[in-house]
Amino acid sequence: MATVFMQRVTWRSWILIAAETGLIVAAVSLAAYVRLQDAALTSAHLSRALVIAFICQVCLYYAELYDFRVLSDRRELVVRLLQSLGATSLLLAAVYFWFPSLIIGRGVFILATAMVLSAAVGWRAMFEWVSGRIGHRERLLLVGTSAATVSLANELKARKDLGIEIVGFVDHTQRRISTADFEVLGTLDDIPEIVRAQAVDRVVVSLSDARGRLPMDQLLQMKLDGVRFDHLASVYEECTGKIAVENLRPSWFIFSSGFRKSRSLEAAKRAMDIMMSLIGIVLTAPIMLMVAALVRMTSPGPVVYQQQRVGKNGRVFTLYKFRSMRNDAEKHTGAVWATAGDTRVTPIGRFLRKARLDELPQFWNVLRGDMSFVGPRPERPEFVNELTRQIPFYGERHTVRPGLTGWAQVTFRYGATVEDSMEKLQCDLFYIKNLSIALDLFVILKTIQTVVLRRGT
């Protein structure tokens, strides 16, 4: 088990990626032999095949084909494979235009594409079947039946690649839980017996449910006998990329690893923000002129919309974006969240939001220092006051600059309720805890993926 960008990556993931690299290289080599009748696999052939494999796997990643939840849907798998191979052909055409020496031979890629498509579908079906039946699956017993505990169980059930199996729950009252997939096996006093009978590898404890009620002497003996114990918040963070807010106490923030912001990290992050915002302004200037013209021609009102948002340390700043709603959108309602199918959004505004083009003026906010390129999304003061009262630790998201994009934006859908804000806060706290330049770069790559796949607001 490895960790990449604070995410668990299992042997199943590595095998899938390595095997598909070999599959693509083999398909290209076989296609080259069939088309060119050249039996000798030279280093030049191999390097060109590896270029094709690399570009193809980047496209597979951006089509989310290394997300194991996609593997189980055969139709979705075939559609995304076709999209990935189509994108690969376009990227290769650009590469071959600039570097013609990398061309492996006329017609080789088309033949290799047919081979990869048929082989990949069969390989992934076999991989899913085999990986589900071989190798040890870590068996977890969950202590507590809170919403966060049930949420963890449901997320782990969907992530078959993690090799984790939920044995069930125990609770001090043995109350029923709101899911048919798992059952409550007993009370806290039954933990030792359940661990022995169900061959449990790890016991995950929700302290908010079990504080002061655990049979500590028996649990200590179990730990000495080799059973692992973990806090729910730690396992939840490790497996989901979120922090379970409802189970946290201030002491967890104090004694937890992470939440370190050195001066060198802040300086490097600010330097990256300045560089990327300047590049963004230069590269998107023609696009911004076109968007400004479209907004001006399609609805009355200002082109650029100015709105108050809450930034680092609670400081209020003016955020700039292309106007995507009617000019009188909040005349009669005041500040309200946008909703799916919001009638206040103009036709061109709907497109701008989907493509994230409405947010291009925020490069100026980043350059000014109001925002960072990556960070928690800034909220309006009216919403912040309400959410701070309703959600514990909501104010902690203001310890860093808000971002043009962020971990919550690439891992969670757009939300417009208090419950959605709770989910986004869990993502934001994970980002703040693990703040690094590497994580920022990963979020930027995931943001590009989000825009390419048209998963807009």
C-alpha positions as CSV (number, residue, x, y, z in Angstrom):
1,M,0.0,0.0,0.0
2,A,1.5,3.3,-1.1
3,T,0.3,6.9,-0.6
4,V,0.3,9.4,-3.5
5,F,-0.9,13.0,-2.8
6,M,-2.2,11.7,0.5
7,Q,-4.4,9.1,-1.3
8,R,-4.1,5.4,-0.8
9,V,-2.8,3.6,-3.9
10,T,-3.0,-0.2,-3.7
11,W,-1.2,-3.0,-5.5
12,R,-4.3,-3.4,-7.6
13,S,-3.8,0.2,-9.0
14,W,-0.1,-0.4,-9.7
15,I,-0.8,-3.8,-11.4
16,L,-3.6,-2.2,-13.6
17,I,-1.3,0.7,-14.7
18,A,1.8,-1.5,-15.3
19,A,-0.1,-4.2,-17.2
20,E,-1.8,-1.6,-19.4
21,T,1.5,0.0,-20.2
22,G,2.7,-3.4,-21.4
23,L,-0.5,-4.1,-23.2
24,I,-0.3,-0.8,-25.2
25,V,3.4,-1.3,-26.0
26,A,2.7,-4.8,-27.1
27,A,-0.2,-3.7,-29.3
28,V,1.9,-1.0,-31.0
29,S,4.8,-3.4,-31.5
30,L,2.5,-6.1,-33.0
31,A,0.8,-3.5,-35.3
32,A,4.2,-2.3,-36.4
33,Y,5.2,-5.8,-37.3
34,V,2.0,-6.5,-39.2
35,R,2.1,-3.2,-41.1
36,L,5.9,-2.9,-41.6
37,Q,6.9,-6.6,-41.6
38,D,9.8,-5.7,-39.4
39,A,10.4,-8.5,-36.8
40,A,13.2,-6.6,-35.0
41,L,12.0,-4.6,-32.1
42,T,14.7,-1.9,-31.9
43,S,15.2,0.7,-29.1
44,A,13.8,3.3,-31.5
45,H,10.6,1.3,-31.9
46,L,10.3,0.8,-28.2
47,S,10.8,4.5,-27.3
48,R,8.1,5.5,-29.9
49,A,5.8,2.8,-28.5
50,L,6.4,4.1,-25.0
51,V,5.5,7.7,-26.2
52,I,2.2,6.3,-27.5
53,A,1.6,4.4,-24.2
54,F,2.3,7.5,-22.1
55,I,-0.1,9.7,-24.1
56,C,-2.8,7.0,-24.2
57,Q,-2.6,6.5,-20.4
58,V,-2.8,10.2,-19.7
59,C,-6.0,10.2,-21.8
60,L,-7.2,7.1,-19.9
61,Y,-6.6,8.9,-16.6
62,Y,-8.4,12.0,-17.7
63,A,-11.4,9.8,-18.8
64,E,-11.3,8.5,-15.2
65,L,-10.6,5.0,-16.3
66,Y,-8.3,4.4,-13.4
67,D,-11.3,5.1,-11.1
68,F,-12.3,1.5,-10.1
69,R,-15.9,2.6,-9.8
70,V,-16.0,2.9,-13.6
71,L,-14.7,-0.6,-14.2
72,S,-18.0,-2.3,-13.2
73,D,-20.1,-0.5,-15.9
74,R,-19.2,-2.2,-19.3
75,R,-21.0,0.3,-21.5
76,E,-19.4,3.3,-19.7
77,L,-16.0,1.5,-20.0
78,V,-16.3,1.1,-23.8
79,V,-17.5,4.7,-24.3
80,R,-14.7,6.1,-22.3
81,L,-12.1,3.9,-24.0
82,L,-13.3,5.2,-27.4
83,Q,-13.1,8.8,-26.1
84,S,-9.6,8.2,-24.7
85,L,-8.3,6.6,-27.9
86,G,-9.8,9.5,-29.9
87,A,-8.1,12.0,-27.7
88,T,-4.9,10.0,-28.0
89,S,-5.0,10.2,-31.8
90,L,-5.5,14.0,-31.7
91,L,-2.6,14.5,-29.2
92,L,-0.4,12.2,-31.3
93,A,-1.2,14.2,-34.4
94,A,0.1,17.3,-32.7
95,V,3.2,15.5,-31.4
96,Y,4.0,14.1,-34.8
97,F,3.5,17.5,-36.4
98,W,6.2,19.0,-34.2
99,F,8.4,15.8,-33.9
100,P,8.0,13.8,-37.1
101,S,10.9,11.6,-36.0
102,L,8.6,9.9,-33.5
103,I,6.2,8.6,-36.2
104,I,6.4,4.8,-35.9
105,G,4.8,4.0,-39.3
106,R,1.8,4.7,-41.5
107,G,-1.3,2.9,-40.3
108,V,0.3,1.5,-37.2
109,F,-1.7,3.6,-34.7
110,I,-5.0,2.7,-36.3
111,L,-4.3,-1.0,-36.2
112,A,-3.0,-0.7,-32.6
113,T,-6.1,1.2,-31.6
114,A,-8.3,-1.7,-32.6
115,M,-6.1,-4.1,-30.7
116,V,-6.0,-1.9,-27.6
117,L,-9.8,-1.4,-27.6
118,S,-10.6,-5.1,-27.7
119,A,-7.7,-6.2,-25.4
120,A,-8.4,-3.5,-22.8
121,V,-12.1,-4.4,-22.4
122,G,-11.2,-8.1,-22.0
123,W,-8.3,-7.3,-19.7
124,R,-10.3,-5.0,-17.4
125,A,-13.1,-7.5,-17.1
126,M,-10.7,-10.2,-16.2
127,F,-8.8,-7.9,-13.8
128,E,-11.9,-6.9,-11.9
129,W,-12.9,-10.6,-11.5
130,V,-9.5,-11.8,-10.4
131,S,-8.6,-8.9,-8.2
132,G,-11.9,-9.4,-6.3
133,R,-11.0,-13.0,-5.5
134,I,-7.3,-13.0,-4.8
135,G,-5.2,-11.3,-2.2
136,H,-6.0,-10.5,1.4
137,R,-8.8,-8.1,2.1
138,E,-8.4,-6.2,5.3
139,R,-11.5,-6.8,7.5
140,L,-12.7,-3.8,9.5
141,L,-15.1,-3.6,12.5
142,L,-16.6,-0.1,13.0
143,V,-17.4,1.0,16.5
144,G,-20.3,3.5,16.6
145,T,-23.2,4.2,14.3
146,S,-23.0,7.9,13.7
147,A,-23.6,9.4,10.3
148,A,-19.8,9.7,9.7
149,T,-19.3,6.0,10.5
150,V,-22.0,4.9,8.1
151,S,-20.7,7.3,5.5
152,L,-17.2,5.8,5.8
153,A,-18.6,2.3,5.4
154,N,-20.5,3.2,2.3
155,E,-17.4,4.9,0.7
156,L,-15.2,1.9,1.5
157,K,-17.8,-0.4,0.0
158,A,-17.7,1.6,-3.3
159,R,-13.8,1.5,-3.3
160,K,-13.2,-2.1,-4.1
161,D,-9.6,-1.3,-5.1
162,L,-8.6,-0.5,-1.5
163,G,-9.0,-4.2,-0.6
164,I,-11.1,-3.4,2.5
165,E,-14.1,-5.4,3.7
166,I,-16.5,-4.0,6.4
167,V,-17.4,-6.8,8.8
168,G,-20.2,-4.8,10.5
169,F,-20.8,-2.3,13.3
170,V,-21.0,-2.5,17.1
171,D,-22.7,0.2,19.2
172,H,-23.4,0.7,22.9
173,T,-27.1,0.2,22.4
174,Q,-27.0,-2.1,19.3
175,R,-29.4,0.3,17.6
176,R,-30.2,-0.2,13.9
177,I,-28.5,1.8,11.2
178,S,-30.0,3.4,8.1
179,T,-28.5,1.0,5.6
180,A,-29.3,-2.5,4.4
181,D,-25.7,-3.2,3.4
182,F,-24.3,-3.6,6.9
183,E,-25.6,-4.8,10.3
184,V,-24.9,-4.1,13.9
185,L,-23.3,-7.2,15.3
186,G,-23.4,-6.4,19.0
187,T,-22.6,-4.0,21.7
188,L,-19.2,-2.6,22.8
189,D,-18.8,-5.5,25.3
190,D,-19.0,-7.9,22.4
191,I,-16.0,-6.5,20.6
192,P,-13.5,-9.2,21.7
193,E,-15.8,-12.0,20.8
194,I,-16.7,-10.5,17.4
195,V,-13.0,-9.8,16.6
196,R,-12.2,-13.5,17.2
197,A,-15.2,-14.9,15.4
198,Q,-15.0,-12.6,12.3
199,A,-11.2,-12.6,12.0
200,V,-11.1,-8.8,12.2
201,D,-7.8,-7.1,11.3
202,R,-8.6,-3.6,12.4
203,V,-11.1,-2.0,14.8
204,V,-12.1,1.6,13.8
205,V,-13.5,3.6,16.7
206,S,-15.7,6.7,16.6
207,L,-14.8,8.3,19.9
208,S,-18.0,10.5,19.9
209,D,-20.0,7.2,20.0
210,A,-17.8,5.2,22.3
211,R,-16.0,7.6,24.6
212,G,-16.0,6.3,28.2
213,R,-17.9,3.1,27.3
214,L,-15.1,0.9,25.8
215,P,-13.9,-2.2,27.7
216,M,-10.3,-0.9,27.8
217,D,-8.6,-3.9,29.6
218,Q,-9.9,-6.3,27.0
219,L,-9.1,-4.0,24.1
220,L,-5.5,-3.6,25.4
221,Q,-5.1,-7.3,25.4
222,M,-6.4,-7.5,21.9
223,K,-3.9,-4.9,20.8
224,L,-1.1,-6.9,22.4
225,D,-2.4,-9.9,20.5
226,G,-2.0,-8.1,17.1
227,V,-5.3,-6.4,16.5
228,R,-5.0,-2.8,15.1
229,F,-7.1,0.0,16.5
230,D,-7.6,3.3,14.7
231,H,-9.5,6.6,15.2
232,L,-12.4,7.0,12.7
233,A,-11.1,10.5,11.7
234,S,-7.7,9.0,10.7
235,V,-9.2,6.2,8.6
236,Y,-11.8,8.5,7.1
237,E,-9.1,10.9,6.0
238,E,-6.8,8.1,4.7
239,C,-9.5,6.5,2.5
240,T,-11.7,9.4,1.4
241,G,-9.5,12.5,1.1
242,K,-11.8,14.2,3.7
243,I,-11.8,14.9,7.4
244,A,-14.9,13.8,9.4
245,V,-15.8,17.1,11.1
246,E,-18.5,15.8,13.4
247,N,-16.1,13.5,15.2
248,L,-13.4,16.1,15.8
249,R,-12.4,17.9,18.9
250,P,-10.0,20.9,19.2
251,S,-7.4,18.5,20.7
252,W,-7.3,16.6,17.4
253,F,-6.2,19.8,15.6
254,I,-3.5,20.4,18.2
255,F,-2.0,17.0,18.3
256,S,-2.6,15.9,14.7
257,S,0.2,15.8,12.2
258,G,-0.1,18.3,9.5
259,F,-1.5,21.9,9.6
260,R,2.0,23.2,9.3
261,K,2.6,26.4,7.3
262,S,6.3,27.3,7.1
263,R,7.4,30.6,5.7
264,S,9.3,28.9,2.9
265,L,6.1,27.0,1.8
266,E,4.0,30.2,1.9
267,A,6.7,32.1,-0.1
268,A,6.9,29.2,-2.7
269,K,3.1,29.1,-3.0
270,R,2.8,32.9,-3.4
271,A,5.6,32.8,-6.1
272,M,3.7,30.1,-8.0
273,D,0.5,32.1,-7.7
274,I,2.1,35.2,-9.2
275,M,3.7,33.3,-12.0
276,M,0.6,31.3,-12.9
277,S,-1.8,34.3,-12.7
278,L,0.5,36.3,-15.1
279,I,0.7,33.4,-17.5
280,G,-3.1,32.9,-17.2
281,I,-3.9,36.6,-17.9
282,V,-1.6,36.6,-21.0
283,L,-2.8,33.3,-22.4
284,T,-6.5,33.9,-21.8
285,A,-6.6,37.6,-22.8
286,P,-8.2,36.9,-26.2
287,I,-10.7,34.5,-24.7
288,M,-11.6,37.1,-22.0
289,L,-12.2,39.7,-24.8
290,M,-14.6,37.3,-26.6
291,V,-16.4,36.4,-23.4
292,A,-16.8,40.1,-22.5
293,A,-18.3,40.7,-25.9
294,L,-20.7,37.8,-25.6
295,V,-21.9,38.9,-22.1
296,R,-22.4,42.5,-23.4
297,M,-24.4,41.4,-26.5
298,T,-26.6,38.9,-24.7
299,S,-27.9,40.7,-21.6
300,P,-28.0,44.2,-20.2
301,G,-25.7,45.1,-17.3
302,P,-22.0,45.2,-16.4
303,V,-19.7,42.6,-18.1
304,V,-17.7,42.0,-14.9
305,Y,-19.6,41.2,-11.7
306,Q,-18.1,42.3,-8.4
307,Q,-19.0,40.5,-5.2
308,Q,-17.9,40.6,-1.6
309,R,-16.2,37.4,-0.4
310,V,-14.4,36.3,2.8
311,G,-10.7,35.7,2.5
312,K,-7.7,34.8,4.6
313,N,-8.2,35.6,8.4
314,G,-11.8,36.7,7.7
315,R,-10.8,39.7,5.6
316,V,-13.5,40.7,3.1
317,F,-12.3,41.4,-0.5
318,T,-13.9,42.1,-3.9
319,L,-14.1,39.1,-6.2
320,Y,-14.3,39.6,-9.9
321,K,-16.0,37.3,-12.4
322,F,-17.8,37.6,-15.7
323,R,-21.5,38.1,-15.1
324,S,-23.5,34.9,-15.7
325,M,-26.8,36.0,-14.2
326,R,-29.3,38.6,-14.9
327,N,-28.3,42.0,-13.6
328,D,-31.3,42.1,-11.2
329,A,-30.8,38.4,-10.1
330,E,-30.9,39.3,-6.3
331,K,-33.0,42.4,-6.4
332,H,-36.0,40.8,-4.6
333,T,-34.3,37.9,-2.7
334,G,-31.0,39.2,-1.4
335,A,-28.1,36.8,-1.1
336,V,-29.1,33.3,-2.0
337,W,-27.3,30.2,-3.2
338,A,-27.4,29.3,-6.9
339,T,-29.3,26.1,-7.6
340,A,-29.3,23.5,-10.4
341,G,-31.3,24.9,-13.3
342,D,-31.3,28.4,-11.7
343,T,-33.6,30.6,-13.9
344,R,-31.5,33.7,-13.0
345,V,-28.6,32.3,-15.1
346,T,-28.5,33.7,-18.6
347,P,-28.1,31.3,-21.6
348,I,-24.5,32.4,-22.2
349,G,-23.9,32.4,-18.5
350,R,-24.8,28.7,-18.3
351,F,-22.1,27.9,-20.9
352,L,-19.6,30.1,-19.1
353,R,-20.2,28.4,-15.8
354,K,-20.0,24.9,-17.3
355,A,-16.7,25.8,-19.0
356,R,-15.5,27.8,-15.9
357,L,-14.9,30.8,-18.2
358,D,-16.8,33.1,-15.8
359,E,-14.0,32.8,-13.3
360,L,-11.1,34.0,-15.6
361,P,-11.1,37.6,-14.1
362,Q,-10.1,36.0,-10.8
363,F,-6.6,35.8,-12.1
364,W,-6.5,39.4,-11.1
365,N,-7.6,38.5,-7.6
366,V,-4.8,35.9,-7.4
367,L,-2.2,38.5,-8.7
368,R,-3.4,41.0,-6.1
369,G,-3.0,38.5,-3.3
370,D,-6.7,38.3,-2.4
371,M,-6.7,34.7,-3.5
372,S,-4.4,31.8,-4.2
373,F,-4.5,29.6,-7.3
374,V,-5.5,26.6,-5.1
375,G,-7.4,26.8,-1.8
376,P,-10.9,26.7,-0.2
377,R,-13.5,28.4,-2.4
378,P,-14.3,31.9,-1.0
379,E,-17.9,32.3,0.3
380,R,-20.0,35.4,0.7
381,P,-20.1,37.1,4.1
382,E,-23.8,36.4,4.5
383,F,-23.3,32.7,4.0
384,V,-20.1,32.6,6.2
385,N,-22.0,34.0,9.2
386,E,-24.7,31.4,8.8
387,L,-22.4,28.5,8.2
388,T,-20.1,29.4,11.1
389,R,-23.1,29.2,13.5
390,Q,-24.2,25.8,12.1
391,I,-21.0,23.9,11.2
392,P,-18.2,23.2,13.8
393,F,-14.7,24.4,12.8
394,Y,-16.0,26.2,9.7
395,G,-13.8,29.2,10.5
396,E,-10.7,27.1,10.1
397,R,-11.0,27.3,6.3
398,H,-10.0,31.0,6.5
399,T,-6.5,30.2,7.9
400,V,-5.3,30.1,4.2
401,R,-6.0,32.2,1.2
402,P,-9.1,31.1,-0.7
403,G,-8.5,29.5,-4.1
404,L,-9.5,29.9,-7.8
405,T,-9.8,26.1,-7.6
406,G,-9.4,23.7,-4.7
407,W,-9.5,20.1,-3.3
408,A,-13.3,20.4,-2.6
409,Q,-14.0,21.6,-6.2
410,V,-12.3,18.6,-7.8
411,T,-13.6,15.9,-5.4
412,F,-17.1,17.1,-4.6
413,R,-20.0,18.4,-6.8
414,Y,-21.3,22.0,-6.6
415,G,-23.4,22.3,-3.4
416,A,-25.9,24.9,-2.3
417,T,-27.0,23.6,1.1
418,V,-25.6,23.5,4.7
419,E,-25.1,19.7,4.2
420,D,-23.1,20.3,1.1
421,S,-21.1,23.0,2.9
422,M,-20.2,20.4,5.6
423,E,-18.9,18.0,2.9
424,K,-16.9,20.8,1.3
425,L,-15.5,21.8,4.7
426,Q,-14.3,18.2,5.2
427,C,-12.4,18.5,1.9
428,D,-11.0,21.9,2.7
429,L,-9.7,20.8,6.1
430,F,-8.0,17.8,4.4
431,Y,-6.3,20.3,2.0
432,I,-5.2,22.7,4.8
433,K,-3.8,19.8,6.8
434,N,-1.8,18.4,3.9
435,L,-0.9,21.8,2.3
436,S,2.0,21.4,-0.1
437,I,3.1,22.5,-3.6
438,A,2.8,19.0,-4.8
439,L,-0.8,18.8,-3.7
440,D,-1.5,22.2,-5.4
441,L,-0.1,20.9,-8.7
442,F,-2.2,17.7,-8.4
443,V,-5.4,19.8,-7.8
444,I,-4.6,21.9,-10.9
445,L,-4.3,18.8,-13.0
446,K,-7.6,17.5,-11.6
447,T,-9.2,20.9,-12.3
448,I,-8.1,20.5,-16.0
449,Q,-9.7,17.0,-15.9
450,T,-12.9,18.4,-14.4
451,V,-13.1,21.1,-17.2
452,V,-12.3,18.6,-20.0
453,L,-15.0,16.2,-18.7
454,R,-17.4,19.2,-18.5
455,R,-18.2,18.6,-14.8
456,G,-19.1,22.3,-14.3
457,T,-20.9,24.1,-11.5
